[in-house]
């Protein structure tokens, strides 16, 4: 007898997450639009600016805004608009990469730890040790040892996020494994990988969507902090943090060198966090129960 032959009343029904929360309120709709515009500006950077973001033209250093350079030039004569647009590619890529990588690894660790108690006793102590280290200091240490590159910075930012995802998945699995349909699957001799993939993993989708937004926002901010401190990606590569780090010496002369990348960084992080809050409210059954009880 296979698990698929159990009555429908035993097996839980799950519906996929809806994206309606992206326009649930005017503020969330504005955040969705702002984030979409930031992402599109990064994707279509070559079409929005015809200048090379790394081309040095010392004769045009610190030029004001003009028809050719809409946001002017920096201290090395590079087009500020081009650097901001191309810098968004790196920052958003790191945010997305950190979210996908940490969720993938954390999901596996959380599923195994939540289902096997002997693994949980070992793995969670390792996760506790990683969480005890300040994320920025850990990232600086990793970059200092391995050198500044996109891959190194991505790994350095992802490592502190894995324990948070793993503990979230573990808590979901610990409660889901006591459900009747999981116990029925175990009693019928269903393989452990199938139980974890088919019956336990779907319960983690909604929490992971919410957690992924927070990881992405945190990764974007951490990358900017590392670049601003000089411990991130090499300075010639345009990122929002690098642009602000180079512009701080000329802040009194040209504040826009910090203002524009800082504005896009703030918009991106705020929009992601607002969307994450909306996703939590929409996907968390307890939030729906509280709203229904009012």
C-alpha positions as a Markdown table, in Angstrom:
| # | Residue | x | y | z |
|---|---|---|---|---|
| 1 | Unk | 0.0 | 0.0 | 0.0 |
| 2 | Unk | 1.5 | 3.4 | -1.0 |
| 3 | Unk | 1.1 | 6.7 | 0.7 |
| 4 | Unk | -0.7 | 8.0 | -2.4 |
| 5 | Unk | -3.5 | 5.6 | -1.8 |
| 6 | Unk | -4.4 | 7.1 | 1.6 |
| 7 | Unk | -7.8 | 8.8 | 1.8 |
| 8 | Unk | -7.9 | 12.4 | 0.9 |
| 9 | Unk | -9.0 | 13.3 | 4.4 |
| 10 | Unk | -5.7 | 12.1 | 5.8 |
| 11 | Unk | -3.5 | 14.1 | 3.4 |
| 12 | Unk | -3.3 | 17.9 | 3.9 |
| 13 | Unk | -4.2 | 20.1 | 1.0 |
| 14 | Unk | -1.8 | 23.0 | 0.3 |
| 15 | Unk | -2.3 | 25.9 | -2.0 |
| 16 | Unk | 0.6 | 27.7 | -3.6 |
| 17 | Unk | 1.4 | 31.2 | -2.3 |
| 18 | Unk | -0.4 | 34.0 | -4.1 |
| 19 | Unk | 1.3 | 37.2 | -5.2 |
| 20 | Unk | -1.7 | 39.3 | -4.4 |
| 21 | Unk | 0.0 | 40.7 | -1.3 |
| 22 | Unk | 2.3 | 42.8 | -3.6 |
| 23 | Unk | -0.6 | 45.2 | -4.1 |
| 24 | Unk | -2.5 | 44.7 | -0.9 |
| 25 | Unk | -2.1 | 48.3 | 0.3 |
| 26 | Unk | -1.0 | 51.5 | -1.4 |
| 27 | Unk | 2.4 | 51.5 | 0.5 |
| 28 | Unk | 3.1 | 47.9 | -0.5 |
| 29 | Unk | 2.1 | 48.7 | -4.1 |
| 30 | Unk | 4.5 | 51.7 | -4.1 |
| 31 | Unk | 7.3 | 49.5 | -2.7 |
| 32 | Unk | 6.7 | 46.9 | -5.4 |
| 33 | Unk | 6.8 | 49.5 | -8.1 |
| 34 | Unk | 10.0 | 51.1 | -6.7 |
| 35 | Unk | 11.8 | 47.8 | -6.4 |
| 36 | Unk | 10.7 | 46.8 | -9.9 |
| 37 | Unk | 12.1 | 50.1 | -11.3 |
| 38 | Unk | 15.4 | 49.6 | -9.4 |
| 39 | Unk | 15.7 | 46.1 | -10.8 |
| 40 | Unk | 14.8 | 47.2 | -14.4 |
| 41 | Unk | 17.2 | 50.1 | -14.2 |
| 42 | Unk | 20.0 | 47.6 | -13.3 |
| 43 | Unk | 19.0 | 45.2 | -16.0 |
| 44 | Unk | 18.8 | 47.8 | -18.8 |
| 45 | Unk | 21.8 | 49.9 | -17.6 |
| 46 | Unk | 23.6 | 49.7 | -21.0 |
| 47 | Unk | 20.5 | 51.3 | -22.6 |
| 48 | Unk | 20.0 | 53.9 | -19.9 |
| 49 | Unk | 23.6 | 55.2 | -20.0 |
| 50 | Unk | 25.9 | 55.1 | -23.0 |
| 51 | Unk | 29.1 | 55.7 | -20.9 |
| 52 | Unk | 31.5 | 53.1 | -19.6 |
| 53 | Unk | 31.2 | 53.1 | -15.8 |
| 54 | Unk | 34.9 | 52.3 | -15.4 |
| 55 | Unk | 36.3 | 54.7 | -18.0 |
| 56 | Unk | 38.7 | 57.3 | -16.4 |
| 57 | Unk | 38.6 | 60.8 | -17.8 |
| 58 | Unk | 40.6 | 63.0 | -15.4 |
| 59 | Unk | 39.9 | 66.2 | -17.5 |
| 60 | Unk | 36.2 | 65.8 | -16.7 |
| 61 | Unk | 36.5 | 65.2 | -12.9 |
| 62 | Unk | 33.7 | 66.4 | -10.6 |
| 63 | Unk | 31.7 | 67.9 | -13.5 |
| 64 | Unk | 28.1 | 69.1 | -12.6 |
| 65 | Unk | 25.0 | 67.5 | -14.1 |
| 66 | Unk | 24.6 | 68.2 | -17.9 |
| 67 | Unk | 22.8 | 66.8 | -20.9 |
| 68 | Unk | 25.7 | 64.4 | -21.5 |
| 69 | Unk | 26.3 | 63.4 | -17.8 |
| 70 | Unk | 22.8 | 63.6 | -16.2 |
| 71 | Unk | 24.3 | 63.2 | -12.7 |
| 72 | Unk | 27.7 | 64.6 | -13.4 |
| 73 | Unk | 31.0 | 62.9 | -13.0 |
| 74 | Unk | 33.0 | 61.7 | -10.0 |
| 75 | Unk | 36.6 | 62.5 | -8.9 |
| 76 | Unk | 38.0 | 60.3 | -11.7 |
| 77 | Unk | 35.8 | 61.7 | -14.5 |
| 78 | Unk | 33.5 | 58.6 | -14.6 |
| 79 | Unk | 29.8 | 59.0 | -15.3 |
| 80 | Unk | 28.0 | 58.8 | -11.9 |
| 81 | Unk | 24.7 | 57.7 | -13.5 |
| 82 | Unk | 26.4 | 54.8 | -15.3 |
| 83 | Unk | 28.2 | 53.7 | -12.1 |
| 84 | Unk | 25.0 | 53.8 | -10.1 |
| 85 | Unk | 23.1 | 51.8 | -12.7 |
| 86 | Unk | 25.8 | 49.2 | -13.1 |
| 87 | Unk | 26.4 | 49.2 | -9.4 |
| 88 | Unk | 22.8 | 48.1 | -8.8 |
| 89 | Unk | 23.6 | 45.0 | -10.8 |
| 90 | Unk | 26.3 | 43.9 | -8.3 |
| 91 | Unk | 24.3 | 44.8 | -5.2 |
| 92 | Unk | 21.1 | 43.2 | -6.4 |
| 93 | Unk | 23.0 | 40.1 | -7.6 |
| 94 | Unk | 24.6 | 39.7 | -4.2 |
| 95 | Unk | 21.2 | 40.1 | -2.5 |
| 96 | Unk | 19.6 | 37.5 | -4.7 |
| 97 | Unk | 22.5 | 35.1 | -4.6 |
| 98 | Unk | 22.8 | 35.3 | -0.8 |
| 99 | Unk | 19.0 | 34.6 | -0.4 |
| 100 | Unk | 19.0 | 31.7 | -2.9 |
| 101 | Unk | 22.2 | 30.1 | -1.5 |
| 102 | Unk | 21.4 | 30.5 | 2.2 |
| 103 | Unk | 17.8 | 29.2 | 1.7 |
| 104 | Unk | 19.1 | 26.2 | -0.3 |
| 105 | Unk | 21.7 | 25.2 | 2.2 |
| 106 | Unk | 19.6 | 26.1 | 5.3 |
| 107 | Unk | 16.7 | 24.2 | 3.9 |
| 108 | Unk | 18.7 | 21.0 | 3.7 |
| 109 | Unk | 20.3 | 21.5 | 7.1 |
| 110 | Unk | 16.9 | 22.3 | 8.7 |
| 111 | Unk | 15.1 | 19.4 | 7.2 |
| 112 | Unk | 17.7 | 16.9 | 8.3 |
| 113 | Unk | 18.2 | 18.4 | 11.7 |
| 114 | Unk | 14.4 | 18.6 | 12.4 |
| 115 | Unk | 13.8 | 15.0 | 11.4 |
| 116 | Unk | 16.9 | 13.2 | 12.9 |
| 117 | Unk | 17.4 | 14.0 | 16.5 |
| 118 | Unk | 21.1 | 12.9 | 16.6 |
| 119 | Unk | 21.9 | 15.2 | 13.7 |
| 120 | Unk | 20.0 | 18.0 | 15.4 |
| 121 | Unk | 22.2 | 17.7 | 18.5 |
| 122 | Unk | 25.4 | 18.3 | 16.5 |
| 123 | Unk | 24.3 | 20.6 | 13.7 |
| 124 | Unk | 22.4 | 23.1 | 15.8 |
| 125 | Unk | 25.5 | 23.6 | 18.0 |
| 126 | Unk | 27.4 | 24.5 | 14.9 |
| 127 | Unk | 24.7 | 26.9 | 13.8 |
| 128 | Unk | 24.7 | 28.5 | 17.3 |
| 129 | Unk | 28.4 | 29.0 | 17.0 |
| 130 | Unk | 28.0 | 30.8 | 13.7 |
| 131 | Unk | 25.2 | 32.9 | 14.9 |
| 132 | Unk | 27.3 | 34.0 | 17.9 |
| 133 | Unk | 29.8 | 35.7 | 15.5 |
| 134 | Unk | 28.9 | 39.3 | 14.3 |
| 135 | Unk | 28.0 | 38.9 | 10.6 |
| 136 | Unk | 30.0 | 42.0 | 9.5 |
| 137 | Unk | 33.1 | 40.9 | 11.3 |
| 138 | Unk | 32.8 | 37.4 | 10.0 |
| 139 | Unk | 32.4 | 38.7 | 6.5 |
| 140 | Unk | 35.5 | 41.0 | 6.9 |
| 141 | Unk | 37.5 | 38.0 | 8.1 |
| 142 | Unk | 36.5 | 35.8 | 5.2 |
| 143 | Unk | 37.2 | 38.5 | 2.6 |
| 144 | Unk | 40.6 | 39.3 | 4.3 |
| 145 | Unk | 41.7 | 35.7 | 4.1 |
| 146 | Unk | 40.4 | 34.9 | 0.6 |
| 147 | Unk | 40.8 | 38.2 | -1.2 |
| 148 | Unk | 38.2 | 40.7 | -2.5 |
| 149 | Unk | 36.0 | 39.3 | -5.3 |
| 150 | Unk | 32.4 | 38.9 | -6.1 |
| 151 | Unk | 32.4 | 35.2 | -5.2 |
| 152 | Unk | 34.3 | 35.7 | -1.9 |
| 153 | Unk | 32.0 | 38.6 | -0.8 |
| 154 | Unk | 28.9 | 36.5 | -1.7 |
| 155 | Unk | 30.2 | 33.6 | 0.4 |
| 156 | Unk | 31.2 | 35.9 | 3.2 |
| 157 | Unk | 27.7 | 37.4 | 3.3 |
| 158 | Unk | 25.9 | 34.0 | 2.9 |
| 159 | Unk | 27.6 | 32.1 | 5.7 |
| 160 | Unk | 26.0 | 34.1 | 8.6 |
| 161 | Unk | 22.6 | 33.8 | 7.0 |
| 162 | Unk | 22.5 | 30.0 | 6.8 |
| 163 | Unk | 22.0 | 29.4 | 10.5 |
| 164 | Unk | 19.0 | 31.7 | 10.6 |
| 165 | Unk | 17.3 | 29.8 | 7.7 |
| 166 | Unk | 18.3 | 26.4 | 9.2 |
| 167 | Unk | 16.7 | 27.2 | 12.6 |
| 168 | Unk | 13.6 | 28.5 | 10.9 |
| 169 | Unk | 13.2 | 25.3 | 8.8 |
| 170 | Unk | 14.0 | 23.1 | 11.8 |
| 171 | Unk | 11.2 | 24.7 | 13.9 |
| 172 | Unk | 8.7 | 24.1 | 11.1 |
| 173 | Unk | 9.8 | 20.5 | 10.7 |
| 174 | Unk | 9.7 | 19.8 | 14.4 |
| 175 | Unk | 6.0 | 20.7 | 14.5 |
| 176 | Unk | 5.1 | 19.2 | 11.1 |
| 177 | Unk | 6.6 | 15.8 | 11.8 |
| 178 | Unk | 4.0 | 15.2 | 14.5 |
| 179 | Unk | 1.1 | 15.6 | 12.1 |
| 180 | Unk | -1.0 | 12.5 | 11.3 |
| 181 | Unk | -0.1 | 12.4 | 7.6 |
| 182 | Unk | 3.6 | 12.3 | 8.4 |
| 183 | Unk | 3.1 | 9.5 | 10.9 |
| 184 | Unk | 1.0 | 7.6 | 8.4 |
| 185 | Unk | 3.7 | 7.9 | 5.8 |
| 186 | Unk | 6.3 | 6.6 | 8.3 |
| 187 | Unk | 4.2 | 3.7 | 9.3 |
| 188 | Unk | 3.6 | 2.7 | 5.6 |
| 189 | Unk | 7.4 | 2.5 | 5.1 |
| 190 | Unk | 7.8 | 5.6 | 2.9 |
| 191 | Unk | 11.4 | 6.5 | 2.4 |
| 192 | Unk | 12.9 | 9.3 | 4.4 |
| 193 | Unk | 13.9 | 11.4 | 1.4 |
| 194 | Unk | 10.3 | 11.2 | 0.1 |
| 195 | Unk | 8.8 | 12.1 | 3.4 |
| 196 | Unk | 11.1 | 15.1 | 3.8 |
| 197 | Unk | 10.6 | 16.3 | 0.2 |
| 198 | Unk | 6.9 | 15.6 | -0.3 |
| 199 | Unk | 5.4 | 16.1 | 3.2 |
| 200 | Unk | 7.7 | 18.3 | 5.2 |
| 201 | Unk | 9.4 | 20.6 | 2.7 |
| 202 | Unk | 6.1 | 22.1 | 1.4 |
| 203 | Unk | 5.4 | 23.4 | 4.9 |
| 204 | Unk | 8.5 | 25.5 | 4.8 |
| 205 | Unk | 7.7 | 27.3 | 1.5 |
| 206 | Unk | 5.8 | 30.3 | 3.0 |
| 207 | Unk | 8.2 | 31.0 | 5.9 |
| 208 | Unk | 11.2 | 30.7 | 3.5 |
| 209 | Unk | 9.6 | 33.2 | 1.1 |
| 210 | Unk | 9.4 | 35.7 | 3.9 |
| 211 | Unk | 12.9 | 34.9 | 5.2 |
| 212 | Unk | 14.3 | 35.2 | 1.7 |
| 213 | Unk | 13.2 | 38.8 | 1.5 |
| 214 | Unk | 14.9 | 39.7 | 4.8 |
| 215 | Unk | 18.1 | 37.8 | 3.7 |
| 216 | Unk | 18.2 | 39.7 | 0.4 |
| 217 | Unk | 17.8 | 43.1 | 2.1 |
| 218 | Unk | 20.4 | 42.2 | 4.7 |
| 219 | Unk | 22.9 | 41.0 | 2.1 |
| 220 | Unk | 22.5 | 44.2 | 0.0 |
| 221 | Unk | 23.1 | 46.3 | 3.1 |
| 222 | Unk | 26.1 | 44.2 | 4.3 |
| 223 | Unk | 27.7 | 44.4 | 0.9 |
| 224 | Unk | 27.4 | 48.2 | 1.0 |
| 225 | Unk | 28.9 | 48.2 | 4.5 |
| 226 | Unk | 31.8 | 46.1 | 3.4 |
| 227 | Unk | 32.5 | 48.2 | 0.3 |
| 228 | Unk | 32.2 | 51.4 | 2.3 |
| 229 | Unk | 34.8 | 50.0 | 4.8 |
| 230 | Unk | 37.1 | 49.0 | 2.0 |
| 231 | Unk | 36.6 | 45.3 | 2.7 |
| 232 | Unk | 34.3 | 44.4 | -0.1 |
| 233 | Unk | 34.6 | 44.2 | -3.9 |
| 234 | Unk | 37.6 | 45.9 | -5.5 |
| 235 | Unk | 37.0 | 49.7 | -5.7 |
| 236 | Unk | 37.1 | 49.9 | -9.5 |
| 237 | Unk | 34.0 | 47.7 | -9.7 |
| 238 | Unk | 31.0 | 49.9 | -9.3 |
| 239 | Unk | 28.7 | 49.0 | -6.4 |
| 240 | Unk | 26.6 | 51.4 | -4.3 |
| 241 | Unk | 28.9 | 50.9 | -1.4 |
| 242 | Unk | 32.1 | 51.6 | -3.4 |
| 243 | Unk | 30.5 | 54.7 | -5.0 |
| 244 | Unk | 29.7 | 56.2 | -1.6 |
| 245 | Unk | 33.1 | 55.2 | -0.2 |
| 246 | Unk | 34.8 | 57.1 | -3.0 |
| 247 | Unk | 32.5 | 60.1 | -2.7 |
| 248 | Unk | 32.8 | 60.7 | 1.0 |
| 249 | Unk | 36.1 | 62.6 | 0.5 |
| 250 | Unk | 34.3 | 65.0 | -1.8 |
| 251 | Unk | 31.0 | 65.2 | 0.1 |
| 252 | Unk | 31.3 | 69.0 | 0.9 |
| 253 | Unk | 32.2 | 69.7 | -2.8 |
| 254 | Unk | 29.6 | 67.4 | -4.4 |
| 255 | Unk | 27.1 | 65.7 | -2.0 |
| 256 | Unk | 25.3 | 64.0 | -4.9 |
| 257 | Unk | 28.2 | 61.5 | -5.1 |
| 258 | Unk | 26.8 | 60.0 | -1.9 |
| 259 | Unk | 23.2 | 61.1 | -2.1 |
| 260 | Unk | 22.1 | 59.2 | -5.3 |
| 261 | Unk | 23.6 | 55.8 | -4.5 |
| 262 | Unk | 22.5 | 56.1 | -0.9 |
| 263 | Unk | 19.0 | 56.9 | -2.1 |
| 264 | Unk | 18.8 | 53.9 | -4.4 |
| 265 | Unk | 20.2 | 51.7 | -1.6 |
| 266 | Unk | 17.6 | 52.9 | 0.8 |
| 267 | Unk | 14.8 | 52.5 | -1.6 |
| 268 | Unk | 15.8 | 48.9 | -2.5 |
| 269 | Unk | 16.2 | 47.8 | 1.1 |
| 270 | Unk | 13.1 | 49.5 | 2.3 |
| 271 | Unk | 11.0 | 48.1 | -0.6 |
| 272 | Unk | 12.3 | 44.6 | 0.1 |
| 273 | Unk | 11.6 | 44.8 | 3.8 |
| 274 | Unk | 8.1 | 46.2 | 3.2 |
| 275 | Unk | 7.4 | 43.4 | 0.7 |
| 276 | Unk | 8.7 | 40.9 | 3.2 |
| 277 | Unk | 6.3 | 42.2 | 5.9 |
| 278 | Unk | 3.4 | 42.0 | 3.5 |
| 279 | Unk | 4.4 | 38.4 | 2.6 |
| 280 | Unk | 4.5 | 37.5 | 6.2 |
| 281 | Unk | 1.1 | 38.9 | 6.9 |
| 282 | Unk | -0.4 | 37.2 | 3.8 |
| 283 | Unk | 1.3 | 33.8 | 4.2 |
| 284 | Unk | 1.2 | 33.3 | 8.0 |
| 285 | Unk | -2.0 | 31.5 | 9.0 |
| 286 | Unk | -1.8 | 33.0 | 12.5 |
| 287 | Unk | -1.9 | 36.5 | 11.1 |
| 288 | Unk | -5.0 | 35.6 | 9.1 |
| 289 | Unk | -6.7 | 34.2 | 12.2 |
| 290 | Unk | -6.0 | 37.4 | 14.2 |
| 291 | Unk | -7.5 | 39.5 | 11.4 |
| 292 | Unk | -10.5 | 37.2 | 11.3 |
| 293 | Unk | -11.0 | 37.5 | 15.0 |
| 294 | Unk | -11.1 | 41.3 | 15.0 |
